[in-house]
Amino acid sequence: MIELQFPEGVDASSFLSRYWERKPLLMRGALADFDCELTPDELAGLACETDVEARIVLEKGGTHPWEVRYGPFDEATFTALPERQWTLLVQDVDKHLAPVARLLDPFVFMPQWRVDDVMVSYAADQGSVGPHFDEYNVFLFQAQGRRRWRIHTQPVSETEFIPDLDLRLLPAFEAEQEWVLEPGDVLYLPPRVAHWGIAEGECMTCSIGFRAAALRELGASWCHHVLETAVPKATYRDPPMRTPQKCAAEIRPEAVEQIREAFSKAFQPDGPDLRRWFGCFSTEPKPHLMVYPAEPPLTPDTLLESWHERATLYRHPFSRLAFTLDVEGRDYLFANGAEYPLRTGSSALLRALTQSRTLHFGYLSEWLDDAETVNLICQLYNDGHFRFDND
């Protein structure tokens, strides 16, 4: 497996303590030997598929400056594009092309439940998406050609954007640093670092992005979970009344206290329920990247027989896996928002199931005499998270 080559004096540990979510880091030749095996024509073909999220940004040559067009596209769309100053961006390319998915392997030292996708952008000469900032961490891998990156790390406003554009571009951008990235170079950018990348000739860049849920989004999901699982369905009842109400319009303290007591325990964000909810939340897929049950479903015995014969099960590229250990005496595997309980002490098995995108029969053979393990893998297969190569 290819590894990320850090600059001299930096390793994975020091990167996490000194740079992650703190400051940018340029890594020359960090992935010099990696080939994503993707051509501009193949990327354009992918952008024509109905289940692929794609955009074209035209700085000039559109109906107005910085026009954004949304896919799926057709061949005529690309034929009509100008020679310069446009960019094609395709999301989740790792979910559709296995060679691009290998670009995630060098980043296994990061929490994998944070990984969002590999977005690939192709830019014509001088192509760009303008000066902007993101709320997430990103590693920018230069796959082909050259791109000049300018950054500044000064605080940026949530509201100051150029009006009447399709993109949220910064009106004032003064570069503090700039570099030209060559094939194999990687630039790490933490959240809210303003940046502007401009192609020097045709180029292709792969962006490994990490999920960053807004705290309000997390709060809304947690509250919905609590409402569904912990708040009683009973209706409000008055506390015992010892004296008649003197003023009919007064909301008395004991009435509010009755509601506070009903909510206080349910909405406490601690304990095992929070961990299980977060495992489900963090593995939720995007709506257009769902897995579907196997047809026909297999029994555990049939799965074992087929697996032994074919040797390898492959994780569905749309499947997101994570796990947590020792939640009230149970371990939990999470897959695309669903939970699969196991007996506690299953950490080695869970690592084996989640560390690689392939499950080799021989590698997991030590666990396959256990009925609970086989039932779990069979359920994952039937739910669509694993498949054989000809499925």
N, C-alpha and C positions, 0 to 999 in steps of 0.2 A: 504494500500500500504506500502510495506516495506521501511524503511528509512535507510540512511547511518549513522552509528554511529561513529561520529568523536571522536578523542582522547580528553581527558579532556583539557579544555581551548581553544578548536577549535570548531567553528561552520561554517555554510556555508559561512557567510560573511567574517570571518577571514581567512577561507581557500582561498577564492578568492583574498583577499588583500595580504596575506602573502605567499601563496604557488603556486597558479595557474600560470603556465608558469614561475615560479621562482625557486622553489626547491622541492625536493622529500618529501613525507610524508608517513610514515608507519602508518596504522590504524589497530591495532589488534582487531579482532572480529567485524570489521565494518559491516559485513553482515553475522553474525554468524547464523542467522535463515533462510538464503536463500538457497533453494535447486533448482538447475537448471534442475533437473529431467533428466539428461543425463548420459548415460553410455558410456564407451569407445567403446563398440560394436556398439552402435547407432551412435556415431560420425564417426566411420569407415564406417558404412553403408551410412551415408550422403556423405562422401568423394567419394563414388562410383557413385553418381548421376552426370549426364552430365551437369546440370546447376549450379553446386556448385564448387567454387574455392577452391582447396585443394593442399597442398604440403606435402611431406615427406622429412625431413632432416636427413641424416645419417652422423654422425660425423665419424664413422668407420663402416666397413662392406659393404660399397658401392664400386663402381668402382674406387673412389678416395676420399680423405678426404673431409668432408663437402659436400657430393653430395646432390643435390636437385632433387627430382622427382615430377612431376606435375600430378594431377588427370585429369579425373576421374580414380579411381583405380578399381581393382577387388579383390575378396577374395584371389586369389593366391598371390597378391602383399603382403598382410599382413601376410600370412602364411610363406613367404620366408624371412621375416625381422629377424634380429638378436635379441637376448634377451635383449641387452642393447644399449644405446647411439644412440637412434633415436627418432624423434619427428614427430607427425602428426599435421598439422595446417590447420584449416578449417575456411574460411572467411564467414562473414555474416550469422552466424548460427541463429542470431535473426530473420532473414528474413524467415527462414524455420521452426523453432520450437518455438511455442508460449511461453512455459515455460522459454526458454532462453531470449526471448524478454522482459520478466518481469524484467530482470537484469538491464534494462535501467531506470526503474521507480525510483530508489534511486537517479538518477542523473538529475532529472527535474529542479534542481536549476541552471543548466548550460544551455546556449543557445542550444536548440535542433537542430537548423540548423547546428550546428557544429558536431553533432554526426555522425560518420561514420558507425561503425558496432560493433558487438560482435564477435571477433575471439576466437575460442576455440582450445586449443592445448592439446593433450595427449602426454605424454612423458614416454617412458620406463625408467627403472633405469639409471641414469646418462645422460638421454636425454637432449639435449640443441640445441639452434640455434647459439651458439657462442657469443663472445663479440661484441656488435654493438651499434649503436644509431639510434634513429628515429627522424623525423622532426615533430612529432605530440605528443600531450598529450595523456597519456594512464593511465587507472586505471587497475591494475592487481589483479583480484579476484581469490584467491586460492579455487577452487571448491572441489577438492579431493586430498588426499595425501599431500606431502611436497615438496617444491622447495626452494632451496637456491639461493637468489638473491645477487649479488655483484654489486656495482655501483661505478662510480667515476664521479665527476662533473667538472673536468678540461676541458678546451677547447679541442675539437677534430677537426682534419683536415678533410676537404671535400674530400681530395685526397689520404690520407694514409690508404690504405687497403691492406690486404694480397693478393698478386697477384695470378691469375690462380685458383680462387675458384668460386663456384656458388653463394656464399654469400659475402656481403661486410662486412668482419670481420676486427676488429681492430688488428693491429700487436702488439701493446703494451697496456696492460690493467693491471693497478695496483689498486686494490680495496681500496676505502676509507672507505666504510661501507659495511656490509653484514648482512642479516637476513635470517632466515628460516621461510617461510610462512606456516602456518597451515590452514586447512579448515576454511573459514570465514574471513580470513585476507585479507586486501586490501593494495596494495602499489601504490601510485600515483607517476608517473614519468613525468616531463615536457620535452619539446623537447630538443634534443641534450644532454641528460644525458646518458652517456655510461652505459650499463648494461649487465649482463650475468646471466641467470637463469639456474640452473642445478637441475634436478629432483633427489630427494633422495628416491629411490623406484619409483613405478609407480605414476603418478600424472596427474591432469587435471587443467588447468588454463584458465580463461576467461579474455580476454583483451578487455576492453571498449575503443575503439579508437575514437579520434576526428579529423575531417577533417582539413587539413592544406594545402590549395592551395598555390603553389608558386606564388610570386608576378608576375613573368613573365607569368605564366598561367593565372592569373587574367587579366594582361594587354593584352595578346593575345585575350582573350575572349571579353574584352571590346572593343578593336579595331575592331574585327570582327563585333560586334554588331553595332558599329558606322558606319562602312562601309555599312552594310546592311540597316540601318535605317536613317542615318543623312547626310552622304556625298552625295551631288547631283550627279545624273547620267550624268550630262552634261559633255562635254569634255572641255579641257583647251582652253581658249581664251586669246590672247595677250591683255595687257592693252593698252589704247590709246597711239599711238606713235606720238610724236611731232617732233622728229628729226630723220633723217636717221641713221642707225647703222654704226659707223665708223669702228668697227672691227667685222666682221661677227661671230667670234667664242666666243665673250664675252656674258656671261649670265648676263644681266643687273639687277640691284637691283629691279626695278619695276616688273620684271617677277617673281622673288622669292616672292616679297610682294603679288603678285596676288595669289600665291599658299598658302601663309601663311594665308591670309584672308579667303580663302576657307576652310582651315582646323581648324582655331583657334576656331571658335564657335562649330564645330561638335565634336571636341575631348576634350572639356572641361569636366573633370570628376566631374561634380556637377549637382545639380538640380534633378528633379523627375525621369528623364530617368535613371540616375545612380542607384537609389533605385530600380526601377522596374527591370533593368537588373540584379542587384545583387540578388534579390529575385529568379529570374529564375536560375541564375548560381548556387546559393547555394543549390538548391533542385534538380539539375540534378542527375539522378540515374546512377549507373554503367550500361554499355551497356547490361549486361546479367541479369539485374534486372529491366526490364521494366514491366509496367502494360499494359493491353490490354482492348479495349472497351468491354462493356458488350454486350452479345448476348443472347436474343434480348434486345435492349435498352428499357427503360421504359419511359412512360410519367410521368409528375409530379403527376397527380392524381393516377396513378397505383402504383407509388413508395410509396406515402403516405398510400395507402390502404395496401400494403404488409408490410410496416414498422410498421403500427399500429398493424397488425396481429402478426408479428414476434417479435416485441418489440425492436430489436437491429440490427443496422448496424455495420459491422466490417471494420476497415480500412485494406486495402490490405497491407500485410507486406512489399511489395516493395515500397510503397508510401511514399514519403518524403514531409512533409507539413511545411510551414512557412507563415508568413504574415507581412505586414507593413501597417502603418496607415497614413492617411491624406496626400496622394500624389496628390496635386492639386485638392483637394476636393473629392478624392476617397480613399477607403481602398482597399488593394489587398491581396488575398490569392494566394500563390504559391504552385504548386504541380508538382513535377517531371519536372521542367523546364518550365511549363506553368503558365500563370497568369489568375486569375479570379477576375475581378473588382467588388467591392461592393460600395454602398453609404457610405460616411464617417459617423463615429459614430457606426461602426459595431464591435468595439473591443470586447464586451462581447460575441457576436456570434462567432467571430473568435477564441477566447480562448476556447469556448465550442467545436468547431470543431477540434481543434488541440491538446488540452491538453491530451486527452485520445485516445486509439486505438479503443474504442467503442463509438457509438452514440446511446444513449437510447432514444426512442421515447418520453417517459414521461419527460425526462430531458430537451429536446429541444422543448417541446410542446408550450412554450410561444412565439417561433419564427415561428411556423408552420402555423400561419394564414397569414403570409406575403408571397406573391407570389414570390418576388425576392429571398427570402431565400430558399423556396422550389425549385425554379428553379435552384439555385446554387447547392443544395444538389443532385438534380436529375442529373445535369450535371456531378458532381463529381462521382456519381454512374455509369453513362453511360460511362464516360472516364476510368473507372476501378479502381478508388481510394477507393471506398467502395463497400461492397458486403454483402449479407445475408449468414448465416452460412452454407447453403446447396448449395451455388453457386459453 
